[in-house]
């Protein structure tokens, strides 16, 4: 469920992904979550993401996660291709549930499913769903992860860690109750899965001058900020107290022993906004009913500095192989385990 380390990716993966096609504007690059391909006067934006760290609602989640990455470039997602693998040939009911979830996600994102593959593999212990999302950017410049500039405000939508908390409530409810969480906590946490889309805020940020955007997925908010800082060759300075963490997310973090900064949080979008555009962006978010927080700024330097408990912590190492949800899958038994 985790990625390989950046060292392994640079040595074993990226050397084989070069392209001499002049229409490839942006190919595979760590930290940039979309590919950009020139089609006439337009740009085709594409992204593929697998989901294996969830079971309940996995199809819907896979659609939203892939579409979120398209939206972070400032592009509305439009088309989907889906891969669904279940563990056994007999898992027809599970296959149908997942496909119904995918259909629901497509309807919510206003996208069309144009192809894919469904099958089974005995090597799997739980379902695997991968979605390729595509969209076209017309007469606009894409927003890159690398574009953050000193002086930009760092805004996040909603709060953290939304997706990870919802997955724990859905797939680890028995463990959660043993750890002291309540049925009320579980119900509240499951509702967070309804907030996983960042498409509305991404399009608002793009319209109001965002220099970079990145959704908060594997590795959590900290890894997201590190990737923005690294690709933009700047430092990001954050006040931890300004990061919204709901009561139920905090309770899950304490119960399962994870750091909210490092837990997957689809539904949270990070955007860097120049100071001359930040007030208009905030007003547009308020008008759309989207919660946000201004948590820090981009400054000269390297890495991410977080003021937390009266101490300035300086993070510099990108660790794509570190993942709190993957650790929990190893340490706790999911509900379906015997």
N, C-alpha and C positions, 0 to 999 in steps of 0.2 A: 504493500500500500504506500510505502515511501518511495521517493525517487532515489536514484543512486547519488553519491556525493558529486559535487561539482568537479572534483579532480577526475573521477571516473567518467563523467559525461564528456569532459574536455578531451580525455584520452581515448575513450572507446566509442563515442557516439558522434560528436560534432565534426570530427575530421572527414566523415563520410557523407556529409549533408550539403556540400558546396554545390552551387548551381551556376552555370554560365548562361542561363536563359536571360536575355536582356529585359524580359517582362516581369521577372521576379524582383520586386522592389525590396521586399524583406522576406528572407527565408527563415530557417530555424536559427534562433538566437536565444540563449538563456536569458530569462527575465522578460522577453517580449513574447506575449502569449498568442499572437496572431501571425499569420503569414499574409503578405500583401502582394497581389499579382495584378499587373496591368492588363485590363481588357478594354481595348479601344481607348476612349477617353475616361473610362471609369476604373475603379480599383475593386477587385474581388478580395474580400477579407474572409479568412478561413481559420478554423481552430478545431482541434480534436482533443477530447478529454475522456478518460475512463473513470468509472466509479466502481469501487469494490469495497469501500469502507462503510457501506450502509447496506441494509436489506430492505426495510420498509420504505416505500416511496422512492426506491432507487431509480426507477425510470424517469419520474418527474424531476428528481434532483439532477440526473445526468443531463437532461435537456437544459435546465436553468444554468447549470455550471458552464456548459459550453457556450450558451447564448450570452452569458455574462461577459465572457472574454471577448466576444465579438463587439459587444457594446462598449468595452473599455477603450476601443479605438475611435469611438464616436459614431459607430455604425449600427443601425438597427439590424438585428439578425433576421434572416428571411427563409433559409432552407436548412433541412437537417438530413443527415444520413446516420443510421443507428446500427450498432452491433449489440446483440443480446445473446449471451451464453449462460445457460443454466447447468447445474451439475449432472442431471440425469435425464435420459430420454423420457422417463415417466413424468417429468416436471412440467407437463402441459398446462396445468392450472397456474403454476407460478409464472410460466411464460406469458400467459394471457394477462395476468395481473400486472406484470411489468409493462407489457405493450399498452394496456389501458392507462397506466401511469404516464408513459411516454406521450400518448395521445393527449392526455390532460395537460402535460407540460407544453406541448406544441400549441394547444389552444390558448394557454395563458401567455405565451410569448408571441403569439400571432405568427407562427412559423409553419412551414409545410414540410412534411416528411417525404423525401423524394427517393429513398432507397435505403439499402442496408443488408443485414444478414442476421438470421436467427438460428441458433443451434445449441448443442449441448457438449459438455466435455467432462469426463469422469475425473479429470485432474483438479476440478474446481470443488471447493468446499462450500462456496456460496456464489450467488450470481455475479456476473460481470457485465456491465453495460458501458459502452463507449459511444459517444455522440460526436459527429463532425457537424459543426454549424458554419453557415456561410452567409454573407451579406455583401451588398455593393455600396461603395462610398462614391457618391456622385457630386462632382464639383466642390469637394471639400478636402482638406488635408487631414490625414489620420493623426490621432493622438498616440504618441509612443510612450512607453515606460521611461525612456531615457531623457525625456524633455524637461524635467524639473530644474528650476533655476533659483539661485540665491534670492531671498526676499519673498518667494512664493509662500502662501499660507498652505498648511496641510490640513485638509478637511476629510473627515470620514462620515459616511452615512450610517444611520441607525446605531449600531454598537457592536460589541464583540462578546463572546464567541458564539454566534447564532447557530450556524449549521452543526458544529460539533456538539453543542448542548442538545439540540433536537435529535441528533442521531443517538446520543446516549439515552435519551428518554424513550426513543422508539425501540432500540435494539438491545439495551442493557437495563431494562426496567427492573428486573429482579435484583440485579446487583445494586442498582440505585436505592431500592427500598432497604436492602441489607445495610447500606452505608448511611442510612438515616434520613434519606429524602422521603417525601410524602407523595401520595397519589395526586395531591394538588400541585406539587412541584412538577410531577411528570406531565400532567395535563397542560400546565403553563408552558413547559419546555417544548412540548410537541407542537404548540402553536407557532413556534419560531420558524418551523419549516415553511410557513406561509410567507416568510419575508426574504426568501433566498434570492429573489431577482434583484439585480442592480441596474436593469435596463433604463428605468425612468430617470434615475439620478445621473447615470452615465451620459445620457443624451443632454441633460440639463448642464452638467459640467462642461461637456464639449462645446455647447452653445455659448458658454460664458468664459471662454478663454483658458480652459484647463491645459496646462503644459505637459502633464503626465497623468495617467490613471492606471490603477492596478486593483483587481478584486482580491479579497483576502481569502486565499484557499490554503493549500497545504503549507504548514509552517506558521500559519497565523499572521497576525498583524506585524510582528517583528520581522519575519522573513520577507513580507511584502515591502516594508520600509527599507530593508537592507538591499533588496533588488532595485528599488527606485534610486536609492543613494548610489549604488555601485554603477548602474548604467548611466546615470547623469553626472558622475564624477563630482558629487557634492555630499554634504552631510545633512542629515535630517535630525532636528532637535525637537523632542516631544515632552510634554508634561503629562505624566501618567494619570494624574488626577482629572484631566480633561477627557479621558477616554470613557465613553459610556459603557458601563457593564451593569446589566439589569440584576435585580435581586436573585432571580432564579438562576441566571448564568453564574453568578458568584457562588451560589449554594452548590451547584454541580461541580464547579472548579474545586471548591473546598472538599467535597465528598470524594471525588475521584482523584484528587491530588494533581491537577494539571494547572499550568500557568495560562491564564486567559490570553496573554500576549502570543502564545505559541500554539493555540488551538485553531483548527480550520474554522472559517467563518464566512462561507458564501452568504451573500446578502449584505456584506459590508464592503463598501467601495472606498478606496483612498484616492484622492485627487489633489494635485498641487495647483493652486490658483494664484495668478499674479495679484498683488495688492490692489491694483486699479480695477479689477473685476470681482473681487471677493464679495463685496456688499451686494452686487447684483445677483451673483450666484446664490448667496444665502437667501435673498428675497425670493428667488425663483423656487428654491427648495421648500421654503415655508409655504408658498402659494400652492405647491403640489402636495403638501402634507407629508413631506419626507423629513424625518428627523436627521439631524446632523450635529457635528461638533467640530470646532476649530481647535486642533490638538497641538499645533506647533508650527514650525517654519523650516524652510530649506536655507541652509547656511553653507559657507565655504568649509571645506574639510572632507573627511571621510567617515563612512559608517553611519551609525544611528546612536544618538545620545538621548537617553530617557531619564528625566528627573523623576525618581520614584523613592518614596519614603525618605525625603530630604537628602538623597544621594544621587549623583549624576553617574549613570551607568553608560559605558561606551561599548557598543557592539560593532564588530567589524567583519566577522567571519560569516559568509553565506553558507548555510547548511541545509541544502534541499533534502538530505537524507534523514533529517530529524523531523519527527512528526508525532505529536501528542496522541492523536487518535489511533495511529498504528500501534503505539505503545500500549494503549488501553485495550485494544483487541487482543494483545498478547497476555496482558495481566489479568483481565476479567473475562468471565464466561458470558457470551451473549445469550439472549433468552432462549434460543432454539437448541442450545447445547444440552446434551444428555448428562 
